Amino acid sequence: MQIGCGRTIKTIKDNRYLYFWWYENAEGRSVQKFACLGKVGNPETTLKANRMANKYYVKSRRMLDELIEKTRERD
């Protein structure tokens, strides 16, 4: 399992777009996913990125807590 997320900018036809990326577990493998949030410089785009990051952090924290608990149960 791989945990992580971030932002990247991609230029498409001279327009710059902000993408949010994260890892998901798919059939036992970590797969990197991307979501286009909108044009760079748009305040709504930044807000979307912040919301997605927060959602991912909360989800990741739950996943890590579950892994820690499983490890404790085995010890």
N, CA, C, O and CB atoms as a CASP TS submission, in Angstrom:
PFRMAT TS
TARGET T0000
AUTHOR 0000-0000-0000
METHOD Language model
MODEL 1
PARENT N/A
ATOM      1  N   MET     1       0.845  -1.176   0.000  1.00  0.00           N
ATOM      2  CA  MET     1       0.000   0.000   0.000  1.00  0.00           C
ATOM      3  C   MET     1       0.887   1.235   0.000  1.00  0.00           C
ATOM      4  O   MET     1       1.875   1.307   0.730  1.00  0.00           O
ATOM      5  CB  MET     1      -0.959   0.001   1.216  1.00  0.00           C
ATOM      6  N   GLN     2       0.527   2.183  -0.811  1.00  0.00           N
ATOM      7  CA  GLN     2       1.265   3.431  -0.899  1.00  0.00           C
ATOM      8  C   GLN     2       0.304   4.563  -0.552  1.00  0.00           C
ATOM      9  O   GLN     2      -0.833   4.596  -1.024  1.00  0.00           O
ATOM     10  CB  GLN     2       1.893   3.628  -2.323  1.00  0.00           C
ATOM     11  N   ILE     3       0.770   5.477   0.267  1.00  0.00           N
ATOM     12  CA  ILE     3      -0.061   6.598   0.678  1.00  0.00           C
ATOM     13  C   ILE     3       0.606   7.882   0.224  1.00  0.00           C
ATOM     14  O   ILE     3       1.811   8.059   0.405  1.00  0.00           O
ATOM     15  CB  ILE     3      -0.290   6.600   2.215  1.00  0.00           C
ATOM     16  N   GLY     4      -0.166   8.774  -0.362  1.00  0.00           N
ATOM     17  CA  GLY     4       0.372  10.062  -0.779  1.00  0.00           C
ATOM     18  C   GLY     4      -0.595  10.785  -1.684  1.00  0.00           C
ATOM     19  O   GLY     4      -1.471  10.181  -2.304  1.00  0.00           O
ATOM     20  N   CYS     5      -0.420  12.091  -1.748  1.00  0.00           N
ATOM     21  CA  CYS     5      -1.220  12.913  -2.650  1.00  0.00           C
ATOM     22  C   CYS     5      -0.467  14.210  -2.900  1.00  0.00           C
ATOM     23  O   CYS     5       0.505  14.520  -2.211  1.00  0.00           O
ATOM     24  CB  CYS     5      -2.643  13.190  -2.061  1.00  0.00           C
ATOM     25  N   GLY     6      -0.918  14.953  -3.877  1.00  0.00           N
ATOM     26  CA  GLY     6      -0.268  16.215  -4.178  1.00  0.00           C
ATOM     27  C   GLY     6      -0.950  16.928  -5.321  1.00  0.00           C
ATOM     28  O   GLY     6      -2.019  16.537  -5.790  1.00  0.00           O
ATOM     29  N   ARG     7      -0.294  17.986  -5.752  1.00  0.00           N
ATOM     30  CA  ARG     7      -0.810  18.804  -6.852  1.00  0.00           C
ATOM     31  C   ARG     7       0.249  18.886  -7.939  1.00  0.00           C
ATOM     32  O   ARG     7       1.448  18.851  -7.663  1.00  0.00           O
ATOM     33  CB  ARG     7      -1.209  20.230  -6.360  1.00  0.00           C
ATOM     34  N   THR     8      -0.205  18.995  -9.164  1.00  0.00           N
ATOM     35  CA  THR     8       0.702  19.194 -10.283  1.00  0.00           C
ATOM     36  C   THR     8       0.011  20.065 -11.319  1.00  0.00           C
ATOM     37  O   THR     8      -1.217  20.121 -11.378  1.00  0.00           O
ATOM     38  CB  THR     8       1.143  17.837 -10.898  1.00  0.00           C
ATOM     39  N   ILE     9       0.789  20.726 -12.115  1.00  0.00           N
ATOM     40  CA  ILE     9       0.244  21.578 -13.171  1.00  0.00           C
ATOM     41  C   ILE     9       0.584  20.953 -14.522  1.00  0.00           C
ATOM     42  O   ILE     9       1.730  20.583 -14.779  1.00  0.00           O
ATOM     43  CB  ILE     9       0.805  23.037 -13.069  1.00  0.00           C
ATOM     44  N   LYS    10      -0.423  20.844 -15.374  1.00  0.00           N
ATOM     45  CA  LYS    10      -0.226  20.338 -16.729  1.00  0.00           C
ATOM     46  C   LYS    10      -0.665  21.416 -17.715  1.00  0.00           C
ATOM     47  O   LYS    10      -1.691  22.069 -17.526  1.00  0.00           O
ATOM     48  CB  LYS    10      -1.018  19.007 -16.960  1.00  0.00           C
ATOM     49  N   THR    11       0.122  21.588 -18.761  1.00  0.00           N
ATOM     50  CA  THR    11      -0.212  22.556 -19.797  1.00  0.00           C
ATOM     51  C   THR    11      -0.818  21.820 -20.978  1.00  0.00           C
ATOM     52  O   THR    11      -0.224  20.892 -21.528  1.00  0.00           O
ATOM     53  CB  THR    11       1.037  23.367 -20.232  1.00  0.00           C
ATOM     54  N   ILE    12      -2.015  22.254 -21.356  1.00  0.00           N
ATOM     55  CA  ILE    12      -2.733  21.648 -22.473  1.00  0.00           C
ATOM     56  C   ILE    12      -3.201  22.785 -23.379  1.00  0.00           C
ATOM     57  O   ILE    12      -3.978  23.646 -22.965  1.00  0.00           O
ATOM     58  CB  ILE    12      -3.947  20.764 -21.976  1.00  0.00           C
ATOM     59  N   LYS    13      -2.716  22.773 -24.620  1.00  0.00           N
ATOM     60  CA  LYS    13      -3.074  23.809 -25.599  1.00  0.00           C
ATOM     61  C   LYS    13      -2.879  25.214 -25.022  1.00  0.00           C
ATOM     62  O   LYS    13      -3.780  26.052 -25.076  1.00  0.00           O
ATOM     63  CB  LYS    13      -4.533  23.628 -26.056  1.00  0.00           C
ATOM     64  N   ASP    14      -1.704  25.451 -24.478  1.00  0.00           N
ATOM     65  CA  ASP    14      -1.310  26.753 -23.914  1.00  0.00           C
ATOM     66  C   ASP    14      -2.110  27.182 -22.682  1.00  0.00           C
ATOM     67  O   ASP    14      -1.982  28.324 -22.239  1.00  0.00           O
ATOM     68  CB  ASP    14      -1.447  27.807 -24.965  1.00  0.00           C
ATOM     69  N   ASN    15      -2.922  26.304 -22.127  1.00  0.00           N
ATOM     70  CA  ASN    15      -3.646  26.591 -20.888  1.00  0.00           C
ATOM     71  C   ASN    15      -3.063  25.731 -19.776  1.00  0.00           C
ATOM     72  O   ASN    15      -2.778  24.550 -19.972  1.00  0.00           O
ATOM     73  CB  ASN    15      -5.179  26.329 -21.050  1.00  0.00           C
ATOM     74  N   ARG    16      -2.890  26.341 -18.601  1.00  0.00           N
ATOM     75  CA  ARG    16      -2.342  25.610 -17.454  1.00  0.00           C
ATOM     76  C   ARG    16      -3.477  25.161 -16.540  1.00  0.00           C
ATOM     77  O   ARG    16      -4.325  25.960 -16.141  1.00  0.00           O
ATOM     78  CB  ARG    16      -1.327  26.488 -16.670  1.00  0.00           C
ATOM     79  N   TYR    17      -3.478  23.861 -16.214  1.00  0.00           N
ATOM     80  CA  TYR    17      -4.515  23.270 -15.385  1.00  0.00           C
ATOM     81  C   TYR    17      -3.900  22.656 -14.137  1.00  0.00           C
ATOM     82  O   TYR    17      -2.814  22.078 -14.183  1.00  0.00           O
ATOM     83  CB  TYR    17      -5.304  22.214 -16.173  1.00  0.00           C
ATOM     84  N   LEU    18      -4.605  22.790 -13.025  1.00  0.00           N
ATOM     85  CA  LEU    18      -4.176  22.197 -11.769  1.00  0.00           C
ATOM     86  C   LEU    18      -4.817  20.824 -11.628  1.00  0.00           C
ATOM     87  O   LEU    18      -6.032  20.668 -11.745  1.00  0.00           O
ATOM     88  CB  LEU    18      -4.542  23.106 -10.568  1.00  0.00           C
ATOM     89  N   TYR    19      -3.977  19.847 -11.378  1.00  0.00           N
ATOM     90  CA  TYR    19      -4.440  18.482 -11.149  1.00  0.00           C
ATOM     91  C   TYR    19      -4.110  18.076  -9.729  1.00  0.00           C
ATOM     92  O   TYR    19      -3.075  18.458  -9.181  1.00  0.00           O
ATOM     93  CB  TYR    19      -3.806  17.500 -12.160  1.00  0.00           C
ATOM     94  N   PHE    20      -4.994  17.305  -9.145  1.00  0.00           N
ATOM     95  CA  PHE    20      -4.747  16.690  -7.843  1.00  0.00           C
ATOM     96  C   PHE    20      -4.488  15.218  -8.095  1.00  0.00           C
ATOM     97  O   PHE    20      -5.232  14.580  -8.840  1.00  0.00           O
ATOM     98  CB  PHE    20      -5.954  16.904  -6.848  1.00  0.00           C
ATOM     99  N   TRP    21      -3.437  14.662  -7.483  1.00  0.00           N
ATOM    100  CA  TRP    21      -3.143  13.232  -7.643  1.00  0.00           C
ATOM    101  C   TRP    21      -3.136  12.559  -6.270  1.00  0.00           C
ATOM    102  O   TRP    21      -2.883  13.195  -5.247  1.00  0.00           O
ATOM    103  CB  TRP    21      -1.772  13.019  -8.366  1.00  0.00           C
ATOM    104  N   TRP    22      -3.420  11.256  -6.278  1.00  0.00           N
ATOM    105  CA  TRP    22      -3.445  10.457  -5.053  1.00  0.00           C
ATOM    106  C   TRP    22      -3.254   8.998  -5.429  1.00  0.00           C
ATOM    107  O   TRP    22      -3.316   8.633  -6.602  1.00  0.00           O
ATOM    108  CB  TRP    22      -4.778  10.662  -4.264  1.00  0.00           C
ATOM    109  N   TYR    23      -3.023   8.177  -4.430  1.00  0.00           N
ATOM    110  CA  TYR    23      -2.898   6.745  -4.640  1.00  0.00           C
ATOM    111  C   TYR    23      -4.148   6.037  -4.147  1.00  0.00           C
ATOM    112  O   TYR    23      -4.731   6.398  -3.125  1.00  0.00           O
ATOM    113  CB  TYR    23      -1.653   6.198  -3.931  1.00  0.00           C
ATOM    114  N   GLU    24      -4.544   5.020  -4.901  1.00  0.00           N
ATOM    115  CA  GLU    24      -5.646   4.144  -4.510  1.00  0.00           C
ATOM    116  C   GLU    24      -5.163   2.707  -4.593  1.00  0.00           C
ATOM    117  O   GLU    24      -4.258   2.382  -5.362  1.00  0.00           O
ATOM    118  CB  GLU    24      -6.904   4.366  -5.412  1.00  0.00           C
ATOM    119  N   ASN    25      -5.776   1.861  -3.798  1.00  0.00           N
ATOM    120  CA  ASN    25      -5.471   0.443  -3.834  1.00  0.00           C
ATOM    121  C   ASN    25      -6.410  -0.225  -4.835  1.00  0.00           C
ATOM    122  O   ASN    25      -7.630  -0.145  -4.695  1.00  0.00           O
ATOM    123  CB  ASN    25      -5.603  -0.199  -2.419  1.00  0.00           C
ATOM    124  N   ALA    26      -5.841  -0.881  -5.843  1.00  0.00           N
ATOM    125  CA  ALA    26      -6.637  -1.562  -6.866  1.00  0.00           C
ATOM    126  C   ALA    26      -6.098  -2.978  -7.027  1.00  0.00           C
ATOM    127  O   ALA    26      -4.999  -3.190  -7.541  1.00  0.00           O
ATOM    128  CB  ALA    26      -6.599  -0.787  -8.231  1.00  0.00           C
ATOM    129  N   GLU    27      -6.886  -3.927  -6.582  1.00  0.00           N
ATOM    130  CA  GLU    27      -6.507  -5.343  -6.688  1.00  0.00           C
ATOM    131  C   GLU    27      -5.144  -5.608  -6.069  1.00  0.00           C
ATOM    132  O   GLU    27      -4.317  -6.323  -6.636  1.00  0.00           O
ATOM    133  CB  GLU    27      -6.502  -5.782  -8.148  1.00  0.00           C
ATOM    134  N   GLY    28      -4.920  -5.020  -4.891  1.00  0.00           N
ATOM    135  CA  GLY    28      -3.681  -5.254  -4.164  1.00  0.00           C
ATOM    136  C   GLY    28      -2.493  -4.423  -4.631  1.00  0.00           C
ATOM    137  O   GLY    28      -1.382  -4.601  -4.131  1.00  0.00           O
ATOM    138  N   ARG    29      -2.710  -3.524  -5.573  1.00  0.00           N
ATOM    139  CA  ARG    29      -1.628  -2.673  -6.083  1.00  0.00           C
ATOM    140  C   ARG    29      -1.973  -1.209  -5.855  1.00  0.00           C
ATOM    141  O   ARG    29      -3.143  -0.826  -5.852  1.00  0.00           O
ATOM    142  CB  ARG    29      -1.375  -2.939  -7.591  1.00  0.00           C
ATOM    143  N   SER    30      -0.948  -0.406  -5.665  1.00  0.00           N
ATOM    144  CA  SER    30      -1.147   1.037  -5.566  1.00  0.00           C
ATOM    145  C   SER    30      -1.174   1.627  -6.971  1.00  0.00           C
ATOM    146  O   SER    30      -0.285   1.377  -7.785  1.00  0.00           O
ATOM    147  CB  SER    30      -0.030   1.703  -4.704  1.00  0.00           C
ATOM    148  N   VAL    31      -2.207   2.410  -7.235  1.00  0.00           N
ATOM    149  CA  VAL    31      -2.378   3.032  -8.546  1.00  0.00           C
ATOM    150  C   VAL    31      -2.502   4.537  -8.332  1.00  0.00           C
ATOM    151  O   VAL    31      -3.267   4.988  -7.480  1.00  0.00           O
ATOM    152  CB  VAL    31      -3.635   2.456  -9.300  1.00  0.00           C
ATOM    153  N   GLN    32      -1.748   5.309  -9.110  1.00  0.00           N
ATOM    154  CA  GLN    32      -1.836   6.759  -9.013  1.00  0.00           C
ATOM    155  C   GLN    32      -2.991   7.260  -9.874  1.00  0.00           C
ATOM    156  O   GLN    32      -3.114   6.901 -11.045  1.00  0.00           O
ATOM    157  CB  GLN    32      -0.507   7.421  -9.443  1.00  0.00           C
ATOM    158  N   LYS    33      -3.828   8.090  -9.276  1.00  0.00           N
ATOM    159  CA  LYS    33      -4.987   8.667  -9.958  1.00  0.00           C
ATOM    160  C   LYS    33      -4.818  10.179 -10.059  1.00  0.00           C
ATOM    161  O   LYS    33      -4.121  10.790  -9.248  1.00  0.00           O
ATOM    162  CB  LYS    33      -6.304   8.312  -9.213  1.00  0.00           C
ATOM    163  N   PHE    34      -5.457  10.774 -11.054  1.00  0.00           N
ATOM    164  CA  PHE    34      -5.406  12.215 -11.262  1.00  0.00           C
ATOM    165  C   PHE    34      -6.816  12.766 -11.454  1.00  0.00           C
ATOM    166  O   PHE    34      -7.678  12.103 -12.032  1.00  0.00           O
ATOM    167  CB  PHE    34      -4.519  12.559 -12.478  1.00  0.00           C
ATOM    168  N   ALA    35      -7.041  13.979 -10.965  1.00  0.00           N
ATOM    169  CA  ALA    35      -8.305  14.684 -11.195  1.00  0.00           C
ATOM    170  C   ALA    35      -7.973  16.112 -11.600  1.00  0.00           C
ATOM    171  O   ALA    35      -7.227  16.800 -10.904  1.00  0.00           O
ATOM    172  CB  ALA    35      -9.227  14.657  -9.918  1.00  0.00           C
ATOM    173  N   CYS    36      -8.523  16.556 -12.719  1.00  0.00           N
ATOM    174  CA  CYS    36      -8.332  17.938 -13.169  1.00  0.00           C
ATOM    175  C   CYS    36      -9.302  18.823 -12.387  1.00  0.00           C
ATOM    176  O   CYS    36     -10.506  18.570 -12.359  1.00  0.00           O
ATOM    177  CB  CYS    36      -8.562  18.078 -14.726  1.00  0.00           C
ATOM    178  N   LEU    37      -8.762  19.857 -11.758  1.00  0.00           N
ATOM    179  CA  LEU    37      -9.583  20.710 -10.907  1.00  0.00           C
ATOM    180  C   LEU    37      -9.969  22.028 -11.566  1.00  0.00           C
ATOM    181  O   LEU    37     -10.910  22.691 -11.128  1.00  0.00           O
ATOM    182  CB  LEU    37      -8.859  20.990  -9.628  1.00  0.00           C
ATOM    183  N   GLY    38      -9.252  22.407 -12.609  1.00  0.00           N
ATOM    184  CA  GLY    38      -9.574  23.644 -13.300  1.00  0.00           C
ATOM    185  C   GLY    38      -8.320  24.414 -13.662  1.00  0.00           C
ATOM    186  O   GLY    38      -7.200  23.943 -13.462  1.00  0.00           O
ATOM    187  N   LYS    39      -8.526  25.599 -14.195  1.00  0.00           N
ATOM    188  CA  LYS    39      -7.402  26.424 -14.640  1.00  0.00           C
ATOM    189  C   LYS    39      -6.633  26.989 -13.446  1.00  0.00           C
ATOM    190  O   LYS    39      -7.211  27.359 -12.424  1.00  0.00           O
ATOM    191  CB  LYS    39      -7.900  27.567 -15.539  1.00  0.00           C
ATOM    192  N   VAL    40      -5.316  27.042 -13.612  1.00  0.00           N
ATOM    193  CA  VAL    40      -4.442  27.638 -12.600  1.00  0.00           C
ATOM    194  C   VAL    40      -4.808  29.111 -12.446  1.00  0.00           C
ATOM    195  O   VAL    40      -5.064  29.800 -13.434  1.00  0.00           O
ATOM    196  CB  VAL    40      -2.933  27.473 -12.985  1.00  0.00           C
ATOM    197  N   GLY    41      -4.830  29.583 -11.221  1.00  0.00           N
ATOM    198  CA  GLY    41      -5.137  30.985 -10.950  1.00  0.00           C
ATOM    199  C   GLY    41      -6.584  31.233 -10.571  1.00  0.00           C
ATOM    200  O   GLY    41      -6.910  32.297 -10.044  1.00  0.00           O
ATOM    201  N   ASN    42      -7.448  30.284 -10.826  1.00  0.00           N
ATOM    202  CA  ASN    42      -8.858  30.407 -10.461  1.00  0.00           C
ATOM    203  C   ASN    42      -9.007  30.061  -8.974  1.00  0.00           C
ATOM    204  O   ASN    42      -8.627  28.961  -8.572  1.00  0.00           O
ATOM    205  CB  ASN    42      -9.759  29.475 -11.352  1.00  0.00           C
ATOM    206  N   PRO    43      -9.547  30.963  -8.149  1.00  0.00           N
ATOM    207  CA  PRO    43      -9.684  30.675  -6.721  1.00  0.00           C
ATOM    208  C   PRO    43     -10.501  29.416  -6.431  1.00  0.00           C
ATOM    209  O   PRO    43     -10.229  28.713  -5.458  1.00  0.00           O
ATOM    210  CB  PRO    43     -10.318  31.850  -6.029  1.00  0.00           C
ATOM    211  N   GLU    44     -11.484  29.131  -7.254  1.00  0.00           N
ATOM    212  CA  GLU    44     -12.301  27.921  -7.064  1.00  0.00           C
ATOM    213  C   GLU    44     -11.447  26.663  -7.258  1.00  0.00           C
ATOM    214  O   GLU    44     -11.653  25.662  -6.572  1.00  0.00           O
ATOM    215  CB  GLU    44     -13.502  27.912  -8.053  1.00  0.00           C
ATOM    216  N   THR    45     -10.506  26.713  -8.174  1.00  0.00           N
ATOM    217  CA  THR    45      -9.605  25.585  -8.416  1.00  0.00           C
ATOM    218  C   THR    45      -8.767  25.303  -7.175  1.00  0.00           C
ATOM    219  O   THR    45      -8.612  24.150  -6.772  1.00  0.00           O
ATOM    220  CB  THR    45      -8.692  25.867  -9.626  1.00  0.00           C
ATOM    221  N   THR    46      -8.235  26.346  -6.580  1.00  0.00           N
ATOM    222  CA  THR    46      -7.436  26.194  -5.362  1.00  0.00           C
ATOM    223  C   THR    46      -8.289  25.646  -4.225  1.00  0.00           C
ATOM    224  O   THR    46      -7.834  24.784  -3.473  1.00  0.00           O
ATOM    225  CB  THR    46      -6.808  27.539  -4.954  1.00  0.00           C
ATOM    226  N   LEU    47      -9.503  26.127  -4.092  1.00  0.00           N
ATOM    227  CA  LEU    47     -10.411  25.638  -3.055  1.00  0.00           C
ATOM    228  C   LEU    47     -10.694  24.150  -3.239  1.00  0.00           C
ATOM    229  O   LEU    47     -10.698  23.395  -2.268  1.00  0.00           O
ATOM    230  CB  LEU    47     -11.725  26.434  -3.073  1.00  0.00           C
ATOM    231  N   LYS    48     -10.929  23.728  -4.479  1.00  0.00           N
ATOM    232  CA  LYS    48     -11.160  22.303  -4.766  1.00  0.00           C
ATOM    233  C   LYS    48      -9.948  21.471  -4.357  1.00  0.00           C
ATOM    234  O   LYS    48     -10.095  20.403  -3.764  1.00  0.00           O
ATOM    235  CB  LYS    48     -11.467  22.092  -6.267  1.00  0.00           C
ATOM    236  N   ALA    49      -8.753  21.963  -4.674  1.00  0.00           N
ATOM    237  CA  ALA    49      -7.527  21.234  -4.333  1.00  0.00           C
ATOM    238  C   ALA    49      -7.386  21.097  -2.818  1.00  0.00           C
ATOM    239  O   ALA    49      -7.032  20.025  -2.326  1.00  0.00           O
ATOM    240  CB  ALA    49      -6.290  21.949  -4.921  1.00  0.00           C
ATOM    241  N   ASN    50      -7.654  22.153  -2.087  1.00  0.00           N
ATOM    242  CA  ASN    50      -7.565  22.101  -0.634  1.00  0.00           C
ATOM    243  C   ASN    50      -8.573  21.125  -0.048  1.00  0.00           C
ATOM    244  O   ASN    50      -8.258  20.393   0.891  1.00  0.00           O
ATOM    245  CB  ASN    50      -7.779  23.484  -0.045  1.00  0.00           C
ATOM    246  N   ARG    51      -9.776  21.110  -0.593  1.00  0.00           N
ATOM    247  CA  ARG    51     -10.802  20.190  -0.102  1.00  0.00           C
ATOM    248  C   ARG    51     -10.429  18.733  -0.388  1.00  0.00           C
ATOM    249  O   ARG    51     -10.618  17.859   0.458  1.00  0.00           O
ATOM    250  CB  ARG    51     -12.157  20.519  -0.741  1.00  0.00           C
ATOM    251  N   MET    52      -9.899  18.483  -1.585  1.00  0.00           N
ATOM    252  CA  MET    52      -9.501  17.119  -1.929  1.00  0.00           C
ATOM    253  C   MET    52      -8.348  16.647  -1.060  1.00  0.00           C
ATOM    254  O   MET    52      -8.323  15.493  -0.630  1.00  0.00           O
ATOM    255  CB  MET    52      -9.113  17.032  -3.401  1.00  0.00           C
ATOM    256  N   ALA    53      -7.394  17.530  -0.800  1.00  0.00           N
ATOM    257  CA  ALA    53      -6.263  17.165   0.060  1.00  0.00           C
ATOM    258  C   ALA    53      -6.753  16.846   1.465  1.00  0.00           C
ATOM    259  O   ALA    53      -6.328  15.853   2.057  1.00  0.00           O
ATOM    260  CB  ALA    53      -5.217  18.301   0.103  1.00  0.00           C
ATOM    261  N   ASN    54      -7.632  17.667   2.002  1.00  0.00           N
ATOM    262  CA  ASN    54      -8.157  17.418   3.344  1.00  0.00           C
ATOM    263  C   ASN    54      -8.896  16.086   3.403  1.00  0.00           C
ATOM    264  O   ASN    54      -8.718  15.315   4.346  1.00  0.00           O
ATOM    265  CB  ASN    54      -9.087  18.557   3.773  1.00  0.00           C
ATOM    266  N   LYS    55      -9.716  15.819   2.408  1.00  0.00           N
ATOM    267  CA  LYS    55     -10.462  14.559   2.358  1.00  0.00           C
ATOM    268  C   LYS    55      -9.503  13.367   2.302  1.00  0.00           C
ATOM    269  O   LYS    55      -9.721  12.354   2.966  1.00  0.00           O
ATOM    270  CB  LYS    55     -11.411  14.539   1.137  1.00  0.00           C
ATOM    271  N   TYR    56      -8.443  13.500   1.504  1.00  0.00           N
ATOM    272  CA  TYR    56      -7.472  12.421   1.393  1.00  0.00           C
ATOM    273  C   TYR    56      -6.727  12.223   2.708  1.00  0.00           C
ATOM    274  O   TYR    56      -6.500  11.086   3.122  1.00  0.00           O
ATOM    275  CB  TYR    56      -6.483  12.707   0.261  1.00  0.00           C
ATOM    276  N   TYR    57      -6.343  13.313   3.372  1.00  0.00           N
ATOM    277  CA  TYR    57      -5.635  13.200   4.647  1.00  0.00           C
ATOM    278  C   TYR    57      -6.480  12.490   5.696  1.00  0.00           C
ATOM    279  O   TYR    57      -5.974  11.651   6.441  1.00  0.00           O
ATOM    280  CB  TYR    57      -5.234  14.580   5.154  1.00  0.00           C
ATOM    281  N   VAL    58      -7.765  12.823   5.755  1.00  0.00           N
ATOM    282  CA  VAL    58      -8.664  12.178   6.719  1.00  0.00           C
ATOM    283  C   VAL    58      -8.773  10.683   6.413  1.00  0.00           C
ATOM    284  O   VAL    58      -8.687   9.852   7.317  1.00  0.00           O
ATOM    285  CB  VAL    58     -10.069  12.840   6.690  1.00  0.00           C
ATOM    286  N   LYS    59      -8.962  10.348   5.137  1.00  0.00           N
ATOM    287  CA  LYS    59      -9.062   8.944   4.728  1.00  0.00           C
ATOM    288  C   LYS    59      -7.763   8.196   5.034  1.00  0.00           C
ATOM    289  O   LYS    59      -7.797   7.071   5.531  1.00  0.00           O
ATOM    290  CB  LYS    59      -9.393   8.844   3.223  1.00  0.00           C
ATOM    291  N   SER    60      -6.634   8.810   4.742  1.00  0.00           N
ATOM    292  CA  SER    60      -5.331   8.181   4.995  1.00  0.00           C
ATOM    293  C   SER    60      -5.113   7.946   6.477  1.00  0.00           C
ATOM    294  O   SER    60      -4.571   6.916   6.878  1.00  0.00           O
ATOM    295  CB  SER    60      -4.201   9.043   4.435  1.00  0.00           C
ATOM    296  N   ARG    61      -5.532   8.895   7.283  1.00  0.00           N
ATOM    297  CA  ARG    61      -5.382   8.747   8.736  1.00  0.00           C
ATOM    298  C   ARG    61      -6.170   7.540   9.231  1.00  0.00           C
ATOM    299  O   ARG    61      -5.686   6.772  10.062  1.00  0.00           O
ATOM    300  CB  ARG    61      -5.849  10.026   9.467  1.00  0.00           C
ATOM    301  N   ARG    62      -7.382   7.380   8.718  1.00  0.00           N
ATOM    302  CA  ARG    62      -8.188   6.207   9.109  1.00  0.00           C
ATOM    303  C   ARG    62      -7.495   4.914   8.689  1.00  0.00           C
ATOM    304  O   ARG    62      -7.445   3.950   9.452  1.00  0.00           O
ATOM    305  CB  ARG    62      -9.602   6.280   8.476  1.00  0.00           C
ATOM    306  N   MET    63      -6.959   4.904   7.464  1.00  0.00           N
ATOM    307  CA  MET    63      -6.272   3.711   6.974  1.00  0.00           C
ATOM    308  C   MET    63      -5.050   3.389   7.840  1.00  0.00           C
ATOM    309  O   MET    63      -4.819   2.230   8.187  1.00  0.00           O
ATOM    310  CB  MET    63      -5.848   3.902   5.507  1.00  0.00           C
ATOM    311  N   LEU    64      -4.278   4.407   8.184  1.00  0.00           N
ATOM    312  CA  LEU    64      -3.099   4.193   9.024  1.00  0.00           C
ATOM    313  C   LEU    64      -3.488   3.718  10.418  1.00  0.00           C
ATOM    314  O   LEU    64      -2.836   2.837  10.978  1.00  0.00           O
ATOM    315  CB  LEU    64      -2.277   5.477   9.122  1.00  0.00           C
ATOM    316  N   ASP    65      -4.544   4.293  10.981  1.00  0.00           N
ATOM    317  CA  ASP    65      -5.020   3.846  12.291  1.00  0.00           C
ATOM    318  C   ASP    65      -5.422   2.374  12.262  1.00  0.00           C
ATOM    319  O   ASP    65      -5.144   1.631  13.204  1.00  0.00           O
ATOM    320  CB  ASP    65      -6.206   4.703  12.748  1.00  0.00           C
ATOM    321  N   GLU    66      -6.080   1.952  11.172  1.00  0.00           N
ATOM    322  CA  GLU    66      -6.470   0.544  11.043  1.00  0.00           C
ATOM    323  C   GLU    66      -5.241  -0.358  10.942  1.00  0.00           C
ATOM    324  O   GLU    66      -5.209  -1.426  11.553  1.00  0.00           O
ATOM    325  CB  GLU    66      -7.371   0.348   9.809  1.00  0.00           C
ATOM    326  N   LEU    67      -4.238   0.056  10.183  1.00  0.00           N
ATOM    327  CA  LEU    67      -3.010  -0.734  10.074  1.00  0.00           C
ATOM    328  C   LEU    67      -2.287  -0.840  11.408  1.00  0.00           C
ATOM    329  O   LEU    67      -1.782  -1.906  11.761  1.00  0.00           O
ATOM    330  CB  LEU    67      -2.083  -0.124   9.033  1.00  0.00           C
ATOM    331  N   ILE    68      -2.236   0.253  12.143  1.00  0.00           N
ATOM    332  CA  ILE    68      -1.592   0.241  13.463  1.00  0.00           C
ATOM    333  C   ILE    68      -2.331  -0.704  14.386  1.00  0.00           C
ATOM    334  O   ILE    68      -1.708  -1.469  15.122  1.00  0.00           O
ATOM    335  CB  ILE    68      -1.547   1.658  14.072  1.00  0.00           C
ATOM    336  N   GLU    69      -3.644  -0.658  14.355  1.00  0.00           N
ATOM    337  CA  GLU    69      -4.439  -1.535  15.217  1.00  0.00           C
ATOM    338  C   GLU    69      -4.218  -3.007  14.866  1.00  0.00           C
ATOM    339  O   GLU    69      -4.089  -3.838  15.765  1.00  0.00           O
ATOM    340  CB  GLU    69      -5.930  -1.185  15.102  1.00  0.00           C
ATOM    341  N   LYS    70      -4.172  -3.339  13.586  1.00  0.00           N
ATOM    342  CA  LYS    70      -3.915  -4.722  13.170  1.00  0.00           C
ATOM    343  C   LYS    70      -2.542  -5.185  13.637  1.00  0.00           C
ATOM    344  O   LYS    70      -2.375  -6.329  14.060  1.00  0.00           O
ATOM    345  CB  LYS    70      -4.022  -4.855  11.644  1.00  0.00           C
ATOM    346  N   THR    71      -1.557  -4.287  13.558  1.00  0.00           N
ATOM    347  CA  THR    71      -0.202  -4.626  14.004  1.00  0.00           C
ATOM    348  C   THR    71      -0.191  -4.897  15.494  1.00  0.00           C
ATOM    349  O   THR    71       0.461  -5.840  15.942  1.00  0.00           O
ATOM    350  CB  THR    71       0.786  -3.500  13.664  1.00  0.00           C
ATOM    351  N   ARG    72      -0.893  -4.097  16.265  1.00  0.00           N
ATOM    352  CA  ARG    72      -0.957  -4.291  17.713  1.00  0.00           C
ATOM    353  C   ARG    72      -1.627  -5.617  18.064  1.00  0.00           C
ATOM    354  O   ARG    72      -1.215  -6.302  19.000  1.00  0.00           O
ATOM    355  CB  ARG    72      -1.710  -3.131  18.372  1.00  0.00           C
ATOM    356  N   GLU    73      -2.664  -5.972  17.304  1.00  0.00           N
ATOM    357  CA  GLU    73      -3.375  -7.228  17.565  1.00  0.00           C
ATOM    358  C   GLU    73      -2.479  -8.442  17.332  1.00  0.00           C
ATOM    359  O   GLU    73      -2.620  -9.462  18.006  1.00  0.00           O
ATOM    360  CB  GLU    73      -4.621  -7.326  16.681  1.00  0.00           C
ATOM    361  N   ARG    74      -1.555  -8.329  16.374  1.00  0.00           N
ATOM    362  CA  ARG    74      -0.639  -9.447  16.069  1.00  0.00           C
ATOM    363  C   ARG    74       0.472  -9.586  17.093  1.00  0.00           C
ATOM    364  O   ARG    74       1.000 -10.679  17.298  1.00  0.00           O
ATOM    365  CB  ARG    74      -0.028  -9.263  14.693  1.00  0.00           C
ATOM    366  N   ASP    75       0.830  -8.477  17.739  1.00  0.00           N
ATOM    367  CA  ASP    75       1.947  -8.513  18.709  1.00  0.00           C
ATOM    368  C   ASP    75       1.572  -9.093  20.028  1.00  0.00           C
ATOM    369  O   ASP    75       2.410  -9.181  20.925  1.00  0.00           O
ATOM    370  CB  ASP    75       2.484  -7.149  18.931  1.00  0.00           C
TER
END
